[in-house]
Amino acid sequence: MPSIPQSAPHGTSATATDALQPRYGSALSLLASLFFMWGFITVINNTLLPHLRSVFVLDYTRTTLIESVWFIAYFVASIPSAKLIERIGYQKAIVIGLLGMAVGAAMMVPAAILTSYALVLTALFVIASGITLLQVAANPYVAVIGPPETGSARLNLVQAFNSLGTTLAPLFAGYLILGRSKSGTAHTGVALTAAERHADAQSVILPYVIVAIALVLLALVMGRVKLPAIGQANQRTSREGRKSLSLWTHRNLVWGVPAIFIYLIAEIGVANLFINFVSQPNIAAITHEEASRYLAILWGGMMVGRFLGSVLMRRFAAEHVLAAFSIGAFVVMLITTFAHGPVAMWSLIAVGFFHSIMFPTIFTLGIKGLGPLTEEGSGLLIMAIAGGALVIVQGWLADTFGLQWSFLLTAACEVYVLFYALWGSKPTNALPDPHVE
C-alpha cells in the first residue's frame, strides 16, 4: 500500500490516517494475490487464442469470438455480482468467485478431450463470470480502504500485481501449451493434419488442471482469513441514501463507463492479436512460441507502468497522468500501424506501458464522489469491461483490411481516453465517500 500523504482528509487526523497503513496492509497484500490470479488466467487466453485458431482452423473473426464470449460474461454477471456482494458481503463473494473460476478451469479438460469448440466457449464463460465477481468485489474495496485522494495510487499499486500475473502467464502458457504443440512450434502458414490438431488440443489439459488446483487452494485461504468489512453504519446509510440519489447525475461515472468499455477494446485487441501480428514475415517472422516471450515483455511493461503510476499519482493529479499516458499510447499505435519489421513489433510492445494505468485510474475516477452509490457504480464500471467483447470488430477489420490496419481502431480508442482524462472525469454532485471500519 502506498504511503499516506501528510495532509490527512477532512475530519481525520494525520495520526489516525497514518494508522491505516499497518491496519490494512495485510488485507491489501492478500487482495494482491487475487489481482495476480485473475490477471494470470485472463492472459493465458492470449496464447490460447492462436493455439485454438490452429486446432479449430478459425479465421480472425471466429478466433476473436472466443475472447468476445469471455467479455460478454462481464456484461451478464456484473450487476448480479453487485447484488450478491450486497447480500453476503465481500469475503464470501470472493470465495464463491474463486470456486466458480476453478469449475470453469476444470471444464477445459473435457473440452480438450472432446476437441469441442462449444465446450471451450462455455468453460471460458464460467471462468470469466467468476473473475467478474472478484472484480466487482476487490476493485472498489481497494479504492475505499484508505483516503480518497490516494485511491488511484492505491489501486494502481495493487493492479501492478495483476500485471505481474499477466507477465508470467505468457511464459507459463507458452511453455505448457504452445511449446508442447505442433502449431506452437511451427512457422506461420504450416498446415496441420487432423490428427495433429487433435493432439494439440490435449496440451491445454495440464495448465488448466494446475490453475484449477491453485484456485481451490486460494479459495480455502480466503475463506479462513478475516478481511476488514465496509462499515455497518455506512452500509445502512447506503441503503437509505440510494432511494433518493441517482447515478446519472455524476459526470465522472456517466463518461467513465464508456471509457472503460472503449479502453478494453484497445487492451484486448492488442493482447489477443499480438502473437499473430509479430509472427508475420514482414514484422518479426518468428514462431508463436517465440512470440509469446515478447508478449510477456508487453505485460511486463504494464507492470512497470503501474508501479510508476502509483508513485506519480502521489505527486500529480490522476487525470493528468492518465492524459499523458493516453497520448503516448496513441503515438505508439500509429507507429505500429504504419511501420514494419522490429519497429512495428516494439512499438506494439510499448503500448503495454502506456495502457498500464488506464483501467485502475479510470475506475477510481469513475467512482469518486459516488458515496452510497459506490457499489452500484462499480458494478456498472465492471460491466463495461464487456467492451473487450468488441475485439471481434478488430478481428473483422483484420480479415477485411489486414491485421496491421486494424490497429487504427486501437488508436481511436486512445483518443476517447484522452477526452475522459481532460473533461469527462471531472466529478459533479460529489457525495461523501464510503469508509472501511
N, C-alpha and C positions, 0 to 999 in steps of 0.2 A: 504494500500500500504506500502511495506517495506521502511524503511528509506534509503535515498540515501547515498552511501559511500562518504567519504570526498574527495576522489580522483575523480574529475569530468572527463568525457570523453574528448577526444582531441577536442579542439576548443570550449569548453563550460566552462564557469567559474563556480566555486563552488557555487556562489550566485545564478546564473541562474539555476543551476541544483537543488539546494535546493528548488527553487521556483516551481519546477514541482510538488512537493508533494501536497500542498494545491490546486493547479490548477486542478489536475486530480483526487484528492482523491474522490470527489463526483461522478465522472464518474465511477471510479472503484467500488465504493460502489453499484451503480446501476447495473453495469455489474455482480457483485457478485450474484445478485438476479437471473440473467439468468442462471448462473452456478448452483445455488441451484436448480432451477426448472427443468433443463434437467437432472440433477443427480437424483432428486426425481422421475421423471417419468420413467427414464431408469430402476431404481432398483425396481420399482413396478413389473417389469417383473420377478424378481427373486422369488417373491411369486406367481405371476400369473402362471408361468410355471408348478409347481407341482399341482396347482389348475386345470389348463386345462388338465393336464395329467389324472386326475381322471374324469373330466367331459367328455372328448372325448375318454377315455380308450386308451391312447397312450403308445407306448414303448419309450425308451430314445431317439432313433433316431428321431422319429417324434415330440417328445417334444422339442428337441433342434432345430428342423427345424423352430419352431416358432421364436426363437431368431435369427436364420440364416436369415430369411426374414427381421427382424429388421435391421441387419447389412448390408444386401445387399443394403438397401436404402442409406447407406453411399457411397457405390461404385457408385450407379446410380446418386445420387444427388450432389455429391461434386463439380465436375467441373462446372455443370450448376449454382451451388450456387456461385462459384467464379466469373463467368461471370456476374451473376445478381448483385453482390456486386459492381463490376467494373462499371456497368451501372447506378445503382440507389443509391449507397452509403451504408455505414454500417447501418445507423439508420433505413432506410426504409426496408432494408433486414431483420433486426431483427424483426420488426413489422410483416412482412409477415410470417416469420418463426414461431412466436408465434401463429398467427391466424391459420396457417396450422396445428400446433400441436393441437389446440383447436378443429378443424374439425375432426381430427383423434380420439381424445378422445371422442367426441360426437358419432362417428360411433360405439363405443363399446356398446352403448345402444341397437341399433337394433341387433348387433351381439349376445348379451346376450339373448335378447327376442327370437330370432330365433334359438339359440344354433347352430350357424353356424361357423364352423372351418375356412372356406374360408373368411368370413367377418371379423373374428378376425385377420387373417393374413393381410388383406387389411388395416384395421384400424391401426394396429401397423406399417405397412409400411408408411402410411401417417404421423403418429406421428414422426417416425424416420427421414423422409425427412425434416420435419420442424426443428428437432434438428440438422440435418446436416447443414442447412443454418445458424443456430445460432453458431455452432461450427466453421464453416469457417469464420464467421464474428468476433466472440468475441476473439478467441484464439490469432490470430495474432495482433489484436488491443491491447490487454493487453500486449503482448510481446514487441511492439514497442512504447508504450505510455511513456516510460522512457528510461534511459540509457541501452544500450545493455548488459552491464556486469551484470546487475541485472534483466535481463529478466526472467531467470529461477526462481529466488526467487519470483518475482512478480507474475508469472503465477502459481507457486505452492501455493502462498498465496490465490489467488482468487479461485483456484481449491479446496482449503480447504472448501470453502462454497459449492462447488459441492458435496464434501464428507459429509457435514452436511445434504444435501438433501438425499444422499444415506443412511445415518444413520437413518434418520427419516422415510424413505419410508417403510422399512420392518415392523415397528411398525404400521404405518398407514394402510398398506395393510393387515398385519397380523390380525389386529382387524376387519377391514371392509370387507375383502374377506375371509381369512382362518377362522377367528373366527366366521363368520356367515354362514359357510358352513359345511355340513356333512363330506366332505372329509378332511377339515382342522382340525377338532376336533377328527377324528377317528385315531386309530393307523394303522401303515403300514400293508397292507395285507387285510384290511376290504373291502369287495366288496359292491358296491353301486347299488341300483336299478336304472332303467331308470328314474323314477320319481324323485329320489333323485339327480341324476346328472343334470336333467333339473332345479330343484330348486336351486342347487348350482351355475348354470350358471348365475342366476339373481343377485348374490351377487356382481358382478363387476359393476353393474349399478351406485350405489351411489358414489363410489370413483371416477369413471371416469367423472361423472357429476360435482363433486366438482373440479376436475382437469381442466375440460374444462372452467368452470367459472373463475377460478384463472388465466388461461392463457389469456382469453379475457381481464380481468382487467389489467394484466401486459402489454399486448399489448397497451392498451389505455394510460398507464403511459409512456411507451417507445416512443409512438408517440408524446407526448406533451413536453417532455424534450429536451434539446439541448446537444448533445454529441460533444466533440471536434472532428474535422474532420482531417483525414490524409491530410497533407499539399498539397494544389493545385499544388505548384511548384514540389513537389515530385511526384504527380500523372502524371504530364506532362513528367517529366524525365523518369518515369517508362514506359510510353507508348513508348517513343522513344528508351529507353535502351533495352527493351525486344527484339527488332528486331535483335540485334547483339549479344545477350547473350544466353547461354544455361544452363538449369537447371542441365544437366547431367555432368557438369564439377565440381559440388560441391559434394565432397565425403560425407559430413555430411548429405546431403539430400538423395543421392542415397542409402546409407545404413540406413538412418533414416526411409524411407518409409517401408521397410520390418521390421524394429524394432518396429514401431507402429503396423503393421499388426500382427506380432508374439506375441507381448505383449498382444494385445486384445484377442487372443486365450486363453492366460493364465487367464486374469482377468475375462472374461465372462464365461469360463468353470468352474472356482471356484465358482463364484456367482450363476450361474444357477443350478449347481448340489449340492450346499451346503445343502439345506433343505433335499433333498432325501438322501444325504450321511449321515448326522448326525442323521437322523431318524432311520437308520438301527439298528437292535437289537444288533449287535456287536460293535456299535460305541456309541450312547447315548440313543437309544431306547426311543425316545420322539415323540410327535405328530408334524405335520407340523406347527401348530400354535406356539408351543413352540420353534421349530427350528427357526422360523422367528425372535424371540427375539435374538438368538445367531447370526443370520445373521446381525442384527443391530450392534452388537459388532464388527463384521468383518469390516463393513463400518465405524464404529466409529474409529477403528484403522487406517483406511486410512486417515480420517480427521486429527487425531493427527500427523500422519506421514507427512502430507503436511505442517502443521503449523511448525513442527520441521524442515522439509526440507527447508522451506523458510528461517529459521534462519541460518541453517548450510551453505546454499549456499551463504551467505554473508561473510563467513569466508573461505570456501573451494570451490575448483572448482566443478562446477555442475557435470562434468563427473566422478569425483572421488566419490562423494556422490552416484551417480547412480550405480557405480560399487559395492560399499559396500552394497547397498540395494538389488541388484540382487543376490549377494552371499547369503545374509540372506534368500531371497525368495527360492533359490534353496535348501537350507538346510531344511527349514520347509516343503517343498513339499515332500522331501524324507521321512521325519518323517511321514507325512500324509499317504504316500503310504504303509509304512511297519509297522506302529504301529496300535494299536487297542484301543477301548474304548475312554475315555476322552482325552488321549494324542493325538490321531489322530484328534479329534474334535478341540482341542485348537491349534494344530499346523496349521490346516487349517484356523482357525480364525486369527492366527498371520500373515498369508501371506498378509492380508489386509494392515497391517502396512508397509510391505516391498514393496508392489505394489504401495503405495501411490504416490510417486514422479515420477514414471516411465513415465506415459503419458505426463504430462506437461514438464518434463525435456527433454525427447526425442524430443518433439515438438520444444522447444526453441533452442535446439542444432541443430535440423534439418534445421531451417530457418535462423540460424546465418550466416551472411555474404552473404545473397541472394540479398540484395539491391533491385533494381526494380523488381526482380523476386519473392519477398516475397509472394505476393498474390497467384501466381500460385503454389509456393512451398507449401504454407499452404493448398491449395486445394488438392494437392497430399497426404499430410500427413493426412488430414481428410478423404480422400478417403480410406486410409489404415486402418481406423477403421473398414472397411468391414472385416478385419481379424476375427472379432467377429463372422462372419457367419460360420467360420470353427469350431465353437463349436459343429457342427453336427458330426465332426470327433471324438470328445471326446464322444459324445453320442453313436456312433458306437462302439468305443473301450469299453465303459461301457457295452453295450449289448453283445459284443463278449468275452471280457476277465474279466469283472467285474468292477463295479463302482470305487472301490479303486485303481485298477491297472491303470485306465485311467488317474490318476493324474501324471503319469510319463510323459505324454505329456506336462503338465504344467511345470514340472521340466526342460524339454528340452528347453522350451521357455525362461526360465530364463537365460540359458547359452548364447543364442543369445544376450539378453540384455546386458550381461556382455561384450561380444565381442564388441558391439556397444560403450559401455562406454569407453573401453580401447583403441579402434583403430578407429572404424567407424565414431565416432563423431568428429574427428579432421577435421576442415574446410580446404578446398582447394579453391583457386581462390576467396577469400573473397572480397565482394563489400561493399561500404558504406551502412549502414542500413537506412531504411526509417525513417521519423520522423513525429510527430504529431504537428500541429500548434495550 
